[in-house]
Amino acid sequence: MASECTFERGNITIGEALEATALTAGHRPVDFSDAAAIQAAEVRATGRTNIVPGGVAAAAQSAATRNARAERDDEKTKLGEILTDATTKLPADKPVTRRDAEGVIGAELRNDPNLSTRPGGVAASVAAAARLNLQINQTNEQNN
């Protein structure tokens, strides 16, 4: 099994997983569970213990707060508006690991009223990236 610290070229980064969410669920309004998952992802990508002022997580938190007050869906900020070009908005990025996925999934679950994640959402995209990275690393180990 590949070590979480050993990454080969071609691994999917946290920023890329967030950008994938913009493609799969970009039409959905940002809610508090999305904001929490994005915050968990940003913290893991940057290695910081807090969110980056003006960063992706800060924008998601602001959007979730505004969306909770908005009366109409067309007034709400969508995930795609926040997560498009996430790799350029993050001050640092790294390949997604299983631990990263677990942290993001946990954040989304804890902040969802139904204790669930959404298909194609932030947690699902990060988990898919972690699975793909594991497969890439296992294949690379077998070929070496």
C-alpha positions in Angstrom: 0.0 0.0 0.0 1.3 3.5 -0.9 2.3 5.7 2.0 0.3 8.9 2.4 3.5 10.8 2.2 4.8 9.3 -1.0 3.1 10.9 -4.0 3.8 10.4 -7.7 3.2 12.8 -10.5 -0.4 12.9 -11.6 -2.0 12.9 -8.2 -5.1 15.0 -7.8 -4.8 18.0 -5.4 -7.3 19.4 -3.0 -7.7 22.5 -5.2 -8.4 20.3 -8.2 -11.0 18.3 -6.2 -12.7 21.6 -5.2 -12.7 22.6 -8.9 -14.4 19.3 -9.7 -17.1 20.1 -7.3 -17.7 23.4 -9.2 -18.3 21.2 -12.3 -20.5 18.5 -10.6 -22.5 20.7 -8.2 -21.8 24.2 -9.2 -25.4 25.0 -9.8 -26.3 24.4 -6.1 -26.4 27.2 -3.6 -23.7 27.2 -0.9 -24.9 26.1 2.5 -23.3 25.7 5.9 -22.2 22.1 5.3 -20.6 23.1 2.0 -18.8 26.0 3.8 -17.5 23.7 6.5 -16.3 21.1 4.0 -14.5 23.8 2.0 -13.0 25.2 5.2 -11.7 21.7 6.1 -10.3 21.3 2.6 -8.5 24.7 2.6 -7.0 24.1 6.1 -5.6 20.7 4.9 -4.4 22.1 1.6 -2.5 25.1 3.2 -1.4 23.4 6.4 -2.7 26.4 8.4 -4.9 26.1 11.5 -7.2 28.9 10.4 -8.8 30.0 7.1 -7.1 32.4 4.8 -8.7 35.9 4.9 -10.3 36.4 1.5 -9.7 32.8 0.5 -12.1 30.1 -0.7 -13.3 29.1 2.7 -13.9 32.7 3.8 -15.9 33.3 0.6 -17.9 30.1 1.2 -18.7 31.0 4.8 -19.9 34.5 3.7 -22.0 33.0 0.9 -23.6 30.4 3.2 -24.6 33.2 5.6 -26.0 35.4 2.8 -27.8 32.4 1.3 -29.5 31.5 4.6 -31.0 35.0 4.5 -31.9 35.1 0.8 -35.5 34.5 0.0 -35.1 33.4 -3.6 -32.8 30.8 -5.1 -31.7 33.2 -7.9 -30.3 35.5 -5.2 -28.1 32.8 -3.7 -24.4 32.4 -4.4 -23.7 29.0 -6.1 -20.9 26.6 -5.4 -19.5 27.2 -8.9 -19.0 30.9 -8.1 -16.9 30.0 -5.1 -15.0 27.0 -6.3 -14.2 27.8 -9.9 -10.4 28.2 -10.2 -9.9 27.1 -6.6 -6.3 26.0 -7.3 -5.4 29.6 -8.1 -7.3 30.9 -5.1 -5.5 28.6 -2.6 -2.1 30.0 -1.3 -0.9 26.3 -1.1 -2.1 23.0 -2.4 -1.3 19.3 -2.0 -2.4 15.9 -3.2 -5.5 14.6 -1.5 -5.0 11.8 1.0 -7.4 9.5 2.7 -7.0 11.5 5.9 -7.9 14.7 4.0 -11.0 13.1 2.6 -12.0 11.8 6.1 -11.6 15.3 7.5 -13.7 16.9 4.7 -16.4 14.3 4.9 -16.6 14.7 8.7 -17.0 18.5 8.4 -19.7 18.2 5.8 -21.6 15.5 7.9 -21.3 17.5 11.2 -22.8 20.6 9.5 -25.6 19.0 7.6 -29.0 18.9 9.3 -29.6 15.3 8.0 -26.1 14.2 8.8 -25.4 13.3 5.2 -23.1 14.3 2.3 -24.4 15.2 -1.1 -23.6 13.2 -4.3 -21.2 15.3 -6.3 -20.6 17.7 -3.4 -17.4 18.8 -1.8 -16.9 15.7 0.4 -17.8 13.3 -2.5 -15.3 15.1 -4.8 -12.5 15.0 -2.3 -13.2 11.3 -1.4 -13.1 10.4 -5.1 -9.8 12.2 -5.5 -8.3 10.4 -2.6 -9.4 7.0 -4.0 -7.9 7.9 -7.4 -4.6 9.0 -5.8 -4.4 5.7 -3.9 -4.9 3.8 -7.1 -2.3 5.9 -8.9 0.2 5.3 -6.1 -0.5 1.6 -5.9 -0.1 1.3 -9.7 3.2 3.3 -9.7 4.5 1.1 -6.8 3.7 -2.1 -8.8 5.4 -0.8 -11.9 8.6 0.1 -10.0 
